[in-house]
Amino acid sequence: MGTDTVRAGTADQAAGLRREQRGWYFYDWACSVYSTSVLTVFLGPYLTSVAEKAADADGYVHPLGVPVRAGSFFAYSVSLSVIVAVVLMPLVGAAADRTGRKKPLLAAAAYTGAAATTGMFFLDGDRYLLGGLLLVAANAAQSVAMMLYNSYLPQIAPPEERDAVSSRGWAFGYAAGALVLVADLVLYSAHDSFGLSETAAVRVCLASAGLWWGAFTLVPLRRLRDRQARVAGATAPGLRQLAATVRDMRRHPLTLAFLLAYLIYNDGIQTVISQASVYGSEELGLGQSTLIVAVLLVQVLAVAGALAMGRLARTYGAKRTILGSLVAWTVTLGAGYFLPAGVPVWFFVLASGIGLVLGGSQALSRSLFSHLVPPGKEAEYFSAYEMSDRGMSWLGPLLFGLTYQLTGSYRSAIISLVAFFVIGFALLARVPVRRAIGEAGNPIPDRI
């Protein structure tokens, strides 16, 4: 009877984790639409056009009396949002670990971002300052929410399942991004048929991403549960808390070594994502419709890539699979250097290569890092991880821009990014992950 009771308890616990995992996937489904439709496709060009309407004769706007070129306003707003996120993430992460109440903090961050994104419907005329404020709020809230979301992974999946669970989460996100982007492009392309102006169609696309984000966030909030806190202590102000987190990470140098490798190769990944459209339009002479189809292709294939690499990790381990993906990134960039101008089909081939390795390399990096986090410090350590993902990716664009400035060639600029994948590969290969997991105080999976 006692054995039956234990088995029933184990079965109930496993069922509870499955329920949480399914709810966890849906936050990627909810928030990835913001990254795809808002940040990648619509907001940059639209906010720039709004700022240009408000500009003076010299092309400047003056937020808080500071002269800013209208064409730079979007980029500066994104940068400001990163600064806000860098201050907030370690503060919120430490509070989540200290109290054990991640779910209310996740709800607050997610609905702040969703409300700000929905408010972009009112971004019309010359209201560039409203657009900048909404962008800062949405982007910073997205970073904080993703940090909390990622920190659930060690709690909802046993070590042997994390690669697969993380990969499914990324796949859900890319699937949602592709689905909504198709609907947005139909609305935008046929806006006259819907009785909308072009600007009204863009505003509807922006606001619908916020409504989607808010609606589907209800699923993880219903299914995820808070755990009892395992750490104590007061939470310091944001930057002091970040310094305290870094000091604590120095007690786990192998975890820090992985984070350094991730920071470098992820910088390369983020730069490829942000600059591929520039390469396509400026160097290859491709039109906007071609670039949008390429973005859709990346989204769709990233679903398959994330799931396929999750399966590969079961056989070869997460570390080896990530190393293989970095080799694939290097080969893809090398092929991109030789793409002929004015031939969309080869750009689609490049986009296919990016999509197949994009989701998997990010998903497995997240799951591998989750093994290296000391128990009870999940949110705090994932705040550092999230800053590596979102707040530290400045070196790649700088190298890309400097290479173009010195050579006048976007081909040279794109091939220069190979350095991030080569260096990241070398650093990751040197990390003894099994020993790192043990030193962090976590059980070592059979295959890692």
C-alpha positions in Angstrom: 0.0 0.0 0.0 2.8 2.3 0.9 4.5 1.6 -2.5 1.3 2.3 -4.3 1.0 5.6 -2.5 4.5 6.6 -3.5 3.9 5.7 -7.1 0.7 7.7 -7.1 2.5 10.7 -5.6 5.2 10.4 -8.2 2.7 10.1 -11.0 0.8 13.2 -9.7 4.0 15.1 -9.5 5.0 14.2 -13.1 1.5 15.2 -14.3 1.8 18.5 -12.5 5.2 19.2 -14.2 3.7 18.4 -17.6 0.9 20.8 -17.0 3.3 23.5 -16.0 5.5 22.8 -19.0 2.5 23.2 -21.4 1.6 26.5 -19.7 5.3 27.6 -19.9 5.4 27.0 -23.7 2.5 29.4 -24.1 4.4 32.4 -22.8 6.8 32.1 -25.7 3.7 31.8 -27.9 2.3 35.0 -26.3 5.4 37.3 -26.3 7.3 36.3 -29.4 4.8 38.2 -31.6 6.1 41.4 -30.1 9.6 40.6 -31.1 8.6 39.5 -34.7 5.8 41.9 -35.8 6.6 44.9 -33.7 10.4 45.1 -33.3 11.6 43.3 -36.4 9.1 44.4 -39.0 6.8 47.4 -38.3 7.8 49.7 -35.5 11.3 50.8 -36.7 10.2 52.2 -40.0 6.9 53.5 -38.7 8.3 55.3 -35.6 11.0 56.8 -37.8 8.3 58.2 -40.2 6.4 59.7 -37.2 9.6 61.3 -35.9 10.3 62.7 -39.4 6.9 64.4 -39.4 7.7 66.1 -36.1 11.2 67.1 -37.2 12.4 70.7 -37.7 13.8 72.0 -41.0 17.2 70.4 -40.2 15.7 66.9 -39.6 15.9 67.0 -35.8 13.4 66.3 -33.1 14.0 67.6 -29.6 12.9 65.2 -26.8 13.4 66.9 -23.5 15.2 69.6 -25.3 17.9 67.3 -26.7 18.5 67.5 -30.5 18.2 64.1 -32.1 18.1 63.2 -35.7 14.7 61.8 -36.6 16.3 58.8 -38.3 18.2 57.9 -35.1 15.2 58.2 -32.7 14.2 54.6 -32.9 17.7 53.3 -32.3 18.2 55.6 -29.3 14.8 54.5 -27.8 15.9 50.8 -28.1 19.2 51.7 -26.4 17.4 53.5 -23.6 15.1 50.5 -23.1 18.2 48.3 -22.7 19.6 50.6 -20.0 16.2 50.5 -18.1 16.2 46.7 -18.4 19.7 46.4 -17.1 18.8 48.3 -14.0 15.5 46.4 -13.4 16.4 42.8 -14.2 18.8 42.0 -11.4 16.6 43.9 -8.9 13.5 41.9 -10.0 15.4 38.6 -10.3 16.8 38.9 -6.7 13.3 39.8 -5.4 11.8 36.7 -7.2 14.4 34.4 -5.6 14.1 36.0 -2.2 10.3 35.8 -2.0 9.6 32.8 -4.3 6.8 34.8 -5.9 7.8 34.8 -9.6 4.3 34.6 -11.0 3.0 38.0 -9.8 6.3 39.6 -11.0 5.9 37.8 -14.4 2.3 39.0 -14.6 3.3 42.6 -13.8 6.1 42.7 -16.4 4.1 40.9 -19.1 1.0 43.1 -18.8 3.1 46.3 -18.6 4.7 45.3 -22.0 1.4 44.2 -23.5 -0.4 47.4 -22.4 2.4 49.6 -23.8 2.3 47.6 -27.1 -1.5 47.9 -27.4 -1.1 51.6 -26.7 0.9 51.9 -29.9 -2.5 52.1 -31.7 -2.5 55.8 -30.7 0.9 56.4 -32.2 -0.2 58.7 -35.0 0.6 62.1 -36.6 3.7 63.5 -35.0 3.5 61.8 -31.6 7.0 60.5 -31.8 7.6 61.0 -28.0 4.7 58.8 -27.1 6.1 56.2 -29.4 9.5 56.4 -27.8 8.0 56.1 -24.3 5.8 53.1 -25.3 8.8 51.4 -26.9 11.0 51.8 -23.8 8.3 50.5 -21.5 7.4 47.5 -23.8 11.0 46.5 -24.5 12.2 46.8 -20.9 9.2 44.9 -19.7 9.8 42.2 -22.3 13.3 41.7 -21.1 12.3 41.5 -17.4 9.4 39.1 -18.2 11.7 36.8 -20.3 14.2 36.7 -17.5 11.5 35.5 -15.1 10.1 33.1 -17.7 13.5 31.5 -18.4 14.1 31.1 -14.6 11.2 28.6 -14.4 13.0 26.1 -16.7 15.1 24.4 -13.9 12.0 24.2 -11.7 9.5 22.6 -14.2 11.8 20.2 -16.1 14.2 17.5 -14.6 17.7 17.7 -16.0 17.2 15.0 -18.7 14.2 16.8 -20.1 15.4 20.4 -20.3 16.8 20.4 -23.8 13.5 19.1 -25.2 11.4 21.5 -23.1 13.5 24.5 -23.9 13.4 23.6 -27.6 9.6 23.3 -27.6 9.3 26.7 -26.0 11.3 28.3 -28.8 9.4 26.4 -31.4 6.1 27.7 -29.9 7.4 31.2 -30.1 8.6 31.0 -33.7 5.3 29.4 -34.7 3.3 32.2 -33.2 5.5 34.8 -34.8 5.1 33.3 -38.2 1.3 32.9 -37.8 0.6 36.5 -36.7 3.1 37.9 -39.2 1.2 36.3 -42.1 -2.0 37.8 -40.8 -0.3 41.2 -40.4 1.1 41.1 -44.0 -2.4 40.3 -45.4 -3.9 43.2 -43.5 -1.0 45.6 -44.5 -0.9 44.6 -48.1 -4.7 44.7 -48.6 -5.4 47.6 -46.2 -7.7 49.3 -48.8 -9.9 46.2 -48.9 -10.4 46.5 -45.2 -11.2 50.2 -45.3 -7.9 51.2 -43.6 -5.2 53.6 -44.6 -1.6 52.3 -44.6 -0.8 54.0 -41.3 -4.0 52.7 -39.7 -3.1 49.2 -40.8 0.3 49.5 -39.2 -1.2 50.8 -36.0 -3.7 47.8 -35.9 -0.8 45.4 -36.5 1.2 47.0 -33.6 -1.8 47.0 -31.2 -2.9 43.5 -32.1 0.5 42.2 -31.0 -0.1 43.7 -27.6 -3.6 42.1 -27.3 -2.2 38.8 -28.4 0.6 39.1 -25.8 -1.9 39.9 -23.0 -4.5 37.3 -23.9 -2.1 34.3 -24.2 -0.2 35.3 -21.0 -3.3 34.1 -19.1 -2.3 30.5 -19.9 1.1 30.4 -18.2 -0.3 32.4 -15.3 -2.9 29.8 -14.7 -0.6 26.8 -14.9 2.8 27.9 -13.5 3.1 27.8 -9.7 5.4 29.5 -7.3 7.9 27.6 -5.2 9.1 28.2 -1.6 12.0 30.6 -1.6 15.4 28.9 -0.9 17.5 32.1 -0.4 17.1 35.0 2.0 18.4 38.5 2.3 17.5 42.0 1.3 17.3 43.1 -2.3 19.8 45.8 -3.2 19.1 48.6 -5.7 19.4 47.5 -9.4 23.0 48.1 -10.3 24.3 47.2 -6.8 22.3 43.9 -7.1 23.9 43.3 -10.5 27.3 43.7 -8.9 26.3 41.3 -6.1 25.2 38.8 -8.7 28.5 39.0 -10.6 30.4 38.6 -7.3 28.4 35.5 -6.5 29.0 34.2 -10.0 32.8 34.5 -9.4 32.3 31.7 -6.9 31.2 29.6 -9.9 33.9 30.3 -12.5 32.8 27.6 -14.9 29.3 29.0 -15.0 30.9 32.4 -15.7 33.0 30.8 -18.4 29.9 29.5 -20.2 28.2 32.9 -19.9 31.2 34.5 -21.5 31.2 32.1 -24.4 27.4 32.6 -24.8 27.8 36.4 -24.7 30.2 36.2 -27.6 28.5 33.8 -30.0 25.1 35.2 -29.1 26.4 38.7 -30.1 27.1 37.2 -33.5 23.6 35.7 -33.7 21.9 38.9 -32.7 23.9 40.9 -35.2 23.1 38.5 -38.1 19.4 38.8 -37.2 19.5 42.6 -37.1 21.8 43.2 -40.1 20.6 40.5 -42.6 17.9 42.8 -44.0 20.4 45.6 -44.4 22.7 43.2 -46.3 19.8 42.0 -48.4 18.6 45.5 -49.4 21.9 47.4 -49.6 24.3 44.8 -51.0 22.0 42.4 -52.8 19.5 45.0 -54.0 16.4 43.1 -52.8 13.0 44.6 -52.3 10.9 44.9 -49.1 8.6 42.1 -50.1 11.5 39.8 -50.6 12.9 40.7 -47.2 9.5 40.1 -45.5 9.2 36.7 -47.1 12.7 35.9 -45.9 11.7 36.9 -42.3 8.7 34.5 -42.6 10.9 31.7 -43.9 13.2 32.2 -40.9 10.3 32.0 -38.5 8.9 28.8 -40.0 12.1 26.9 -40.3 13.2 28.0 -36.8 10.3 25.9 -35.5 11.7 22.8 -37.2 15.3 23.7 -36.4 14.6 24.1 -32.7 12.7 20.7 -32.5 15.4 18.9 -34.6 18.3 20.2 -32.5 16.4 19.3 -29.3 16.4 15.7 -30.7 20.0 15.8 -31.6 20.8 16.9 -28.1 19.3 13.7 -26.7 21.9 11.7 -28.7 24.9 13.9 -28.7 24.3 16.2 -25.7 23.5 19.9 -25.6 27.1 21.1 -25.6 28.1 19.1 -28.8 24.9 20.1 -30.5 25.5 23.8 -29.8 29.1 23.5 -31.0 27.8 21.9 -34.2 25.3 24.8 -34.6 28.2 27.3 -34.4 30.0 25.5 -37.2 26.7 25.8 -39.2 26.5 29.5 -38.5 30.1 29.9 -39.8 29.3 28.0 -43.0 26.1 30.0 -43.5 27.9 33.3 -43.2 30.7 32.1 -45.5 28.0 31.2 -48.1 26.3 34.5 -47.6 29.5 36.3 -48.6 29.2 34.8 -52.1 25.5 35.5 -52.7 24.9 37.1 -56.1 23.0 40.4 -56.1 19.5 40.7 -57.4 18.7 36.9 -57.1 16.1 36.4 -54.3 16.2 32.6 -54.4 19.8 32.5 -53.0 18.8 34.9 -50.2 16.0 32.6 -49.3 18.5 29.8 -49.2 20.6 31.9 -46.7 17.4 32.6 -44.7 16.7 28.9 -44.6 20.2 28.2 -43.2 19.7 30.9 -40.5 16.3 29.6 -39.6 17.4 26.0 -39.1 20.2 26.9 -36.6 18.6 29.9 -35.0 16.0 28.4 -32.7 18.1 25.4 -31.7 21.2 27.2 -30.8 19.3 29.6 -28.6 17.0 26.9 -27.0 19.9 24.6 -26.1 22.0 27.5 -24.7 19.1 28.3 -22.4 18.7 24.7 -21.2 22.5 24.2 -20.8 22.8 27.3 -18.7 19.9 26.2 -16.5 22.1 23.2 -15.4 24.8 25.7 -14.3 22.6 27.8 -12.0 22.9 27.2 -8.2 19.6 26.1 -6.7 17.5 28.9 -5.4 19.2 31.6 -7.5 17.4 30.9 -10.8 15.9 34.3 -11.4 19.1 36.2 -10.3 21.4 34.2 -12.6 19.0 34.3 -15.5 19.0 38.1 -15.2 22.7 38.0 -16.1 21.9 35.6 -18.9 19.1 37.8 -20.2 21.4 40.8 -20.2 23.9 38.8 -22.2 21.1 38.0 -24.6 19.6 41.5 -24.9 21.8 44.1 -23.2 25.3 43.2 -24.2 24.9 42.7 -28.0 26.6 45.9 -29.1 30.1 44.6 -30.2 28.7 42.8 -33.3 26.9 45.8 -34.7 30.0 47.9 -34.0 32.3 45.5 -35.8 29.8 45.3 -38.7 29.6 49.1 -39.0 33.4 49.6 -38.7 34.1 47.0 -41.3 31.7 48.6 -43.7 33.1 52.0 -43.0 36.7 50.8 -43.7 36.0 48.7 -46.7 32.8 50.1 -48.2 31.5 46.5 -48.6 28.6 44.9 -46.8 30.1 41.5 -47.9 33.2 42.2 -45.8 31.0 43.4 -43.0 28.9 40.2 -42.9 31.9 37.9 -43.1 33.6 39.8 -40.2 30.9 38.3 -37.9 32.5 34.8 -38.4 34.9 35.9 -35.6 32.1 35.7 -33.0 31.3 32.2 -33.8 34.9 31.0 -34.0 35.8 32.6 -30.7 32.5 31.5 -29.1 33.2 27.9 -30.3 36.7 27.9 -28.8 35.5 29.2 -25.4 32.6 26.9 -25.2 34.7 23.9 -26.1 36.9 24.6 -23.2 34.1 24.6 -20.6 33.9 21.2 -18.7 30.1 21.3 -18.4 29.8 18.1 -16.3 32.2 19.5 -13.7 30.5 22.9 -13.9 27.1 21.3 -13.2 28.5 19.5 -10.2 30.2 22.6 -8.8 26.9 24.5 -9.1 25.3 21.9 -6.8 23.0 20.3 -9.5 22.5 16.6 -10.5 24.5 15.7 -13.6 22.4 14.3 -16.5 23.5 11.1 -18.3 23.8 13.1 -21.5 24.9 16.7 -21.5 
